[in-house]
Amino acid sequence: MAGPAPRFGWVLDQLALRGTERIVEVGCGHGIAAGLVVDALEAAPGFLDLPADQRGRYLGVDRSEKMIAASATRNAAAVDRGTAAFVAADVGDAPVERGSVDVVLAWRVAGLAEPAALGAVLSWLGPGGTVVLAFDDPDPARAAATAARARRSADAIGATVGAARSVELPTGAVTALWLSPT
Ligand SMILES: C[S@@+](CC[C@H](N)C(=O)[O-])C[C@H]1O[C@@H](n2cnc3c(N)ncnc32)[C@H](O)[C@@H]1O
């Protein structure tokens, strides 16, 4: 996926969404990735043929009210269609039901490299669910170092790192971890 934010597209291309996934993004910021996730869900073959309650949907969580307002404004049409919603909350207090999510995404949210926050988002996953944490930095070593911190936290709480992938993009280096509960 080319475009203005290749670090988002690099992750989304690997997810190959089917259009039915329940997705939560933590630290959605300005809502740029939100728009790409919604596009990927809605572009999946058969999306519109699914009953509304079986269609994939996206929830953006950010502790900043300002970021949530910006995200909701940027993605207002997707909110109106029911594909996207946004909530201002810290990851520890977010109104996400345990076991209700297929994919948790977070780009550039260093706090998720800590055990408590990582444990919280892993608890949201249903069977077969995945947490993807992507850390980027102009310096590949720094992106890798934050990912290594997340990996140590995963080890500490008994989570599984299914994959760790790195790429160097024109916008900087990205290292991403795919995690699941044990
Ligand atoms: C560096 S920005 C990254 C924004 C966007 N994901 C991106 O990659 O451009 C981090 C975002 O995560 C949010 N954030 C950080 N810690 C958080 C937490 N514990 N709970 C919810 N949001 C958090 C911040 O408010 C901020 O909007």
The ligand as a MOL file (V3000), in Angstrom:
LIG
                    3D

  0  0  0     0  0            999 V3000
M  V30 BEGIN CTAB
M  V30 COUNTS 27 29 0 0 0
M  V30 BEGIN ATOM
M  V30 1 C 3.0760 9.3160 19.2900 0
M  V30 2 S 1.3410 9.3780 19.1300 0 CHG=1
M  V30 3 C 1.0640 8.2500 17.7830 0
M  V30 4 C -0.2250 8.5230 17.0650 0
M  V30 5 C -0.4870 7.5790 15.8740 0
M  V30 6 N -0.6990 6.2250 16.3390 0
M  V30 7 C 0.6510 7.6220 14.9060 0
M  V30 8 O 1.3750 6.6450 14.7930 0
M  V30 9 O 0.8160 8.6470 14.2520 0 CHG=-1
M  V30 10 C 0.7760 8.4230 20.5190 0
M  V30 11 C -0.7030 8.5240 20.7260 0
M  V30 12 O -1.0740 7.5570 21.6860 0
M  V30 13 C -1.8780 8.1370 22.6760 0
M  V30 14 N -1.6190 7.3830 23.9110 0
M  V30 15 C -0.4350 7.2600 24.5410 0
M  V30 16 N -0.5600 6.4860 25.6270 0
M  V30 17 C -1.8540 6.1150 25.6860 0
M  V30 18 C -2.6020 5.3320 26.5960 0
M  V30 19 N -2.0230 4.7840 27.6800 0
M  V30 20 N -3.9110 5.1400 26.3820 0
M  V30 21 C -4.5120 5.7240 25.2830 0
M  V30 22 N -3.8560 6.4860 24.3860 0
M  V30 23 C -2.5390 6.6830 24.5870 0
M  V30 24 C -1.4520 9.6020 22.7290 0
M  V30 25 O -2.4700 10.4490 23.2440 0
M  V30 26 C -1.1350 9.8820 21.2700 0
M  V30 27 O -2.2710 10.3460 20.5590 0
M  V30 END ATOM
M  V30 BEGIN BOND
M  V30 1 1 1 2
M  V30 2 1 2 3
M  V30 3 1 2 10
M  V30 4 1 3 4
M  V30 5 1 4 5
M  V30 6 1 5 6
M  V30 7 1 5 7
M  V30 8 2 7 8
M  V30 9 1 7 9
M  V30 10 1 10 11
M  V30 11 1 11 12
M  V30 12 1 11 26
M  V30 13 1 12 13
M  V30 14 1 13 14
M  V30 15 1 13 24
M  V30 16 1 14 15
M  V30 17 1 14 23
M  V30 18 2 15 16
M  V30 19 1 16 17
M  V30 20 1 17 18
M  V30 21 2 17 23
M  V30 22 1 18 19
M  V30 23 2 18 20
M  V30 24 1 20 21
M  V30 25 2 21 22
M  V30 26 1 22 23
M  V30 27 1 24 25
M  V30 28 1 24 26
M  V30 29 1 26 27
M  V30 END BOND
M  V30 END CTAB
M  END
